[in-house]
Amino acid sequence: MKKVRKAVIPVAGLGTRFLPATKAIPKEMLTIVDRPTIQYIVEEVVASGIEEVILITSAGKSAIENHFDYNYELDTILKDKNKDALREELSLTSSLIDVVSVRQKEPLGLGHAIWMARKVVGDEPFLVLLGDDLVRSKVPCCRQMIDLYEKVNESVVAIQRVPMDQTCQYGIIEGKETDFERTFKVKQMVEKPAPGTSKSDMAIIGRYLLMPEIFKALGKTSPGHGGEIQLTDALQSLADQRGMYAYEFEGKRYDAGDKLGYLKAIIDIALDHPTLGEPLRDHLKFVCDGKNCLQ
């Protein structure tokens, strides 16, 4: 069994759901309280024991790479102004983990973005995290998945239960319960099934632990709608070939690529902030006083 050492994070998307805010700023750099969204994603993989992050980027995404790099000019200014706490925080950010970038030159879908990482990942199992899916949990979601992988030695996708009327918005898995807690053996995967066509409420979220055979499956996957290579098609092929598990992770997931999900993440994270939490809680009580809530 090979150790999971690398994580692929596709960040090449245009972020059209947040226009005009994302016209000049990558959506992954939108701030949640005091950090960009992408930093929460990277901190999760670091806390899970990952050694290297592979960013799948596109034109206009250099701000993400710069965020995790050392900035000599800024460090010098902060030093001259005796901003030692800020210097230390920025130093921790730039030294979080080794970051490698791979350019996706054409927007050919999530499957293609992952396929672009094949030469850097090599013949190893690896994680994939979507840059707009945040998960807050006592044990990092990726760590939970790695723990399961070390028992089953197969690919793992993270899932959550969703209302049946929302299954058409997700990739849905159908599977059989296993002896492992919160774990299912994947039988079938359907991308955004039409209402009433699937009895499963188990939706795939933006966390995958994949065996390297996924690259061969992606290479054989024909482009679908819009000329994009769909990851779900390759995942089904991999599941048929050697098996795959779905894990109902423990924690709370936020779709930070959706405006409402983004706001929920900001509020929840701010409420736990050591200096902002209490005054924000007081403010929310003030605006939501009894029947006059938000009036």
C-alpha positions as CSV (number, residue, x, y, z in Angstrom):
1,M,0.0,0.0,0.0
2,K,1.4,3.4,-1.1
3,K,1.1,6.4,1.2
4,V,-1.1,9.3,0.1
5,R,1.4,12.2,-0.2
6,K,-0.1,14.6,-2.8
7,A,-3.2,16.6,-3.3
8,V,-4.6,18.1,-6.6
9,I,-6.6,21.2,-6.3
10,P,-8.2,22.4,-9.6
11,V,-8.5,26.2,-9.6
12,A,-8.8,27.0,-13.3
13,G,-12.5,27.9,-13.3
14,L,-13.7,31.4,-14.1
15,G,-16.0,31.8,-11.1
16,T,-18.9,33.1,-13.1
17,R,-21.3,32.7,-10.3
18,F,-19.5,35.5,-8.4
19,L,-19.2,38.0,-11.2
20,P,-18.5,40.9,-11.2
21,A,-16.4,40.2,-8.1
22,T,-14.4,37.6,-9.8
23,K,-13.7,39.5,-13.0
24,A,-10.2,40.4,-11.9
25,I,-9.8,38.2,-8.7
26,P,-9.8,34.4,-8.7
27,K,-12.8,33.1,-6.9
28,E,-10.5,31.0,-4.7
29,M,-9.1,34.3,-3.4
30,L,-12.4,35.6,-2.1
31,T,-12.0,36.1,1.6
32,I,-13.7,34.2,4.3
33,V,-13.2,36.4,7.4
34,D,-9.4,36.9,7.2
35,R,-8.2,34.3,4.8
36,P,-8.9,33.5,1.2
37,T,-11.0,30.4,0.5
38,I,-8.1,28.5,-1.0
39,Q,-6.1,28.7,2.2
40,Y,-8.7,26.8,4.2
41,I,-8.5,24.1,1.5
42,V,-4.7,23.9,1.7
43,E,-4.8,23.9,5.5
44,E,-7.0,20.9,5.5
45,V,-4.6,18.9,3.4
46,V,-1.7,20.0,5.6
47,A,-3.6,18.9,8.7
48,S,-4.2,15.5,7.0
49,G,-0.5,14.8,6.5
50,I,-0.2,15.7,2.8
51,E,3.3,16.7,1.6
52,E,2.7,18.4,-1.7
53,V,-0.1,20.4,-3.4
54,I,-0.6,20.5,-7.1
55,L,-2.6,23.5,-8.3
56,I,-4.3,23.1,-11.7
57,T,-4.4,26.7,-12.9
58,S,-5.2,28.9,-15.9
59,A,-4.5,32.4,-17.1
60,G,-5.2,35.1,-14.5
61,K,-4.7,32.8,-11.5
62,S,-1.2,33.9,-10.5
63,A,-2.6,35.5,-7.3
64,I,-3.2,32.1,-5.8
65,E,0.4,31.0,-6.4
66,N,1.6,34.4,-5.0
67,H,-0.4,34.0,-1.9
68,F,1.6,30.9,-0.9
69,D,4.9,32.4,-1.9
70,Y,7.3,34.6,0.1
71,N,7.0,38.4,-0.5
72,Y,10.3,40.0,0.3
73,E,9.0,43.6,-0.2
74,L,6.0,43.1,2.0
75,D,8.0,41.4,4.7
76,T,10.5,44.2,4.7
77,I,7.8,46.8,5.2
78,L,6.1,44.9,8.0
79,K,9.5,44.5,9.7
80,D,10.2,48.2,9.5
81,K,6.8,48.9,11.1
82,N,7.4,46.3,13.8
83,K,4.4,44.3,12.6
84,D,5.8,41.0,14.0
85,A,2.5,39.2,14.5
86,L,1.6,39.8,10.8
87,R,5.1,38.8,9.7
88,E,4.8,35.5,11.5
89,E,1.3,34.8,10.1
90,L,2.5,35.4,6.5
91,S,5.6,33.3,7.1
92,L,3.4,30.4,8.2
93,T,1.3,30.8,5.1
94,S,4.2,30.8,2.7
95,S,5.8,27.7,4.5
96,L,2.6,25.7,4.8
97,I,3.4,23.1,2.1
98,D,5.3,22.7,-1.2
99,V,3.1,24.0,-4.0
100,V,3.4,23.0,-7.7
101,S,1.4,24.6,-10.5
102,V,0.2,22.9,-13.7
103,R,-1.5,25.0,-16.4
104,Q,-4.8,23.8,-17.9
105,K,-4.7,25.6,-21.3
106,E,-8.3,24.8,-22.3
107,P,-11.4,24.7,-20.1
108,L,-12.2,21.0,-20.9
109,G,-13.8,20.1,-17.6
110,L,-12.9,18.7,-14.2
111,G,-11.8,15.4,-15.6
112,H,-9.4,17.0,-17.9
113,A,-8.0,19.2,-15.1
114,I,-7.2,16.2,-13.0
115,W,-5.7,14.4,-16.0
116,M,-3.3,17.3,-16.4
117,A,-1.7,16.4,-13.1
118,R,-0.7,12.9,-14.2
119,K,3.0,13.6,-14.7
120,V,3.4,15.3,-11.3
121,V,1.3,12.7,-9.4
122,G,2.9,9.7,-11.0
123,D,2.0,6.2,-9.9
124,E,0.6,7.1,-6.5
125,P,-2.8,7.4,-4.9
126,F,-3.7,11.1,-4.4
127,L,-6.4,13.4,-3.2
128,V,-8.5,15.8,-5.2
129,L,-10.1,18.8,-3.5
130,L,-12.4,21.3,-5.2
131,G,-11.5,24.8,-4.4
132,D,-14.9,26.0,-3.5
133,D,-15.9,23.2,-1.1
134,L,-15.1,23.8,2.5
135,V,-15.5,21.2,5.2
136,R,-15.3,22.0,8.9
137,S,-14.7,19.0,11.2
138,K,-12.8,17.9,14.2
139,V,-10.9,15.4,12.1
140,P,-10.1,16.9,8.7
141,C,-12.3,15.3,6.0
142,C,-9.2,14.3,4.0
143,R,-7.7,12.6,7.0
144,Q,-11.0,10.6,7.5
145,M,-10.7,9.5,3.9
146,I,-7.1,8.5,4.2
147,D,-7.9,6.5,7.3
148,L,-10.5,4.5,5.3
149,Y,-8.1,4.1,2.3
150,E,-5.5,2.5,4.6
151,K,-8.1,-0.1,5.5
152,V,-9.5,-0.8,2.0
153,N,-6.6,0.1,-0.3
154,E,-9.0,1.5,-2.9
155,S,-10.4,4.8,-4.1
156,V,-12.7,6.8,-1.8
157,V,-15.2,9.5,-2.6
158,A,-16.7,11.7,0.1
159,I,-20.5,11.9,0.2
160,Q,-23.2,13.6,2.1
161,R,-27.0,13.0,2.3
162,V,-29.1,15.6,0.4
163,P,-32.9,16.1,0.1
164,M,-34.3,14.0,-2.8
165,D,-35.4,17.1,-4.6
166,Q,-31.8,18.3,-4.7
167,T,-30.2,15.1,-6.1
168,C,-30.4,16.5,-9.6
169,Q,-27.7,19.1,-8.6
170,Y,-25.1,16.5,-7.6
171,G,-23.3,13.4,-8.7
172,I,-25.1,10.6,-6.9
173,I,-23.8,7.2,-5.9
174,E,-25.7,4.0,-5.4
175,G,-24.0,1.5,-3.3
176,K,-24.1,-1.3,-0.7
177,E,-23.3,-0.8,3.0
178,T,-20.1,-2.4,4.2
179,D,-18.7,-3.5,7.6
180,F,-16.9,-0.2,7.9
181,E,-18.9,2.6,9.6
182,R,-20.4,5.2,7.3
183,T,-19.0,3.4,4.3
184,F,-20.6,2.1,1.1
185,K,-19.2,0.0,-1.8
186,V,-20.0,2.0,-4.9
187,K,-22.1,0.2,-7.5
188,Q,-23.2,3.1,-9.8
189,M,-22.5,6.8,-10.1
190,V,-24.9,9.1,-11.9
191,E,-24.1,12.8,-12.7
192,K,-27.1,15.0,-11.9
193,P,-29.8,12.4,-12.3
194,A,-33.2,13.5,-13.5
195,P,-35.8,13.7,-10.7
196,G,-37.3,10.3,-9.9
197,T,-34.5,8.3,-11.8
198,S,-32.5,7.5,-8.7
199,K,-33.6,6.3,-5.2
200,S,-30.3,7.3,-3.6
201,D,-29.7,10.5,-1.6
202,M,-25.9,10.1,-1.4
203,A,-24.3,13.0,-3.1
204,I,-20.6,13.3,-4.0
205,I,-18.9,16.4,-2.6
206,G,-15.6,18.0,-3.6
207,R,-13.3,15.4,-2.0
208,Y,-11.8,12.4,-3.7
209,L,-9.0,10.0,-2.9
210,L,-8.1,8.3,-6.2
211,M,-5.8,5.5,-7.3
212,P,-3.5,6.4,-10.1
213,E,-5.4,4.2,-12.6
214,I,-7.9,7.1,-12.8
215,F,-5.5,8.8,-15.3
216,K,-5.8,5.9,-17.8
217,A,-9.6,6.0,-17.3
218,L,-9.6,9.7,-18.0
219,G,-7.5,9.3,-21.1
220,K,-10.1,6.9,-22.5
221,T,-13.1,9.0,-21.5
222,S,-14.8,10.7,-24.5
223,P,-15.8,14.4,-24.1
224,G,-19.4,14.9,-23.1
225,H,-21.6,18.0,-23.1
226,G,-19.7,21.1,-24.1
227,G,-16.7,19.1,-25.1
228,E,-15.8,18.5,-21.4
229,I,-14.3,15.3,-20.0
230,Q,-16.5,14.3,-17.1
231,L,-14.8,13.0,-14.0
232,T,-17.9,10.9,-13.0
233,D,-17.5,8.8,-16.2
234,A,-13.9,7.9,-15.3
235,L,-14.8,7.3,-11.7
236,Q,-17.5,4.7,-12.8
237,S,-14.9,3.0,-15.0
238,L,-12.5,2.9,-12.1
239,A,-15.1,1.5,-9.8
240,D,-16.0,-1.2,-12.3
241,Q,-12.3,-2.1,-12.8
242,R,-11.1,-2.4,-9.3
243,G,-13.7,-1.1,-6.8
244,M,-14.4,2.1,-5.0
245,Y,-15.8,3.2,-1.7
246,A,-18.1,6.1,-0.7
247,Y,-17.6,7.6,2.8
248,E,-20.2,9.7,4.6
249,F,-17.8,12.1,6.2
250,E,-18.3,13.6,9.6
251,G,-18.4,17.4,9.6
252,K,-20.2,20.4,7.9
253,R,-19.7,21.2,4.3
254,Y,-20.1,24.6,2.7
255,D,-20.5,25.3,-1.0
256,A,-18.4,28.4,-1.1
257,G,-18.9,28.6,-4.8
258,D,-22.5,29.5,-4.2
259,K,-23.3,33.0,-2.8
260,L,-25.6,31.7,0.0
261,G,-23.1,28.9,0.9
262,Y,-20.3,31.5,0.9
263,L,-22.2,33.7,3.3
264,K,-23.0,30.8,5.6
265,A,-19.3,29.9,5.8
266,I,-18.4,33.5,6.6
267,I,-20.9,33.7,9.5
268,D,-20.1,30.3,11.0
269,I,-16.3,30.8,10.8
270,A,-16.6,34.4,12.1
271,L,-18.7,33.2,15.1
272,D,-15.8,31.0,16.1
273,H,-13.2,33.7,15.6
274,P,-11.3,34.6,18.9
275,T,-11.9,38.4,18.6
276,L,-14.8,38.7,16.1
277,G,-17.1,36.0,17.5
278,E,-18.6,37.7,20.5
279,P,-19.3,41.1,18.9
280,L,-20.7,39.4,15.8
281,R,-23.0,37.3,18.0
282,D,-24.2,40.5,19.8
283,H,-24.9,42.1,16.4
284,L,-26.9,39.1,15.2
285,K,-28.9,39.2,18.4
286,F,-29.6,42.9,17.9
287,V,-30.9,42.6,14.3
288,C,-32.8,39.4,15.1
289,D,-34.6,40.6,18.3
290,G,-37.8,38.6,18.6
291,K,-40.4,39.1,15.9
292,N,-38.6,42.0,14.4
293,C,-35.8,39.8,13.1
294,L,-34.1,41.5,10.2
295,Q,-36.9,44.1,9.8
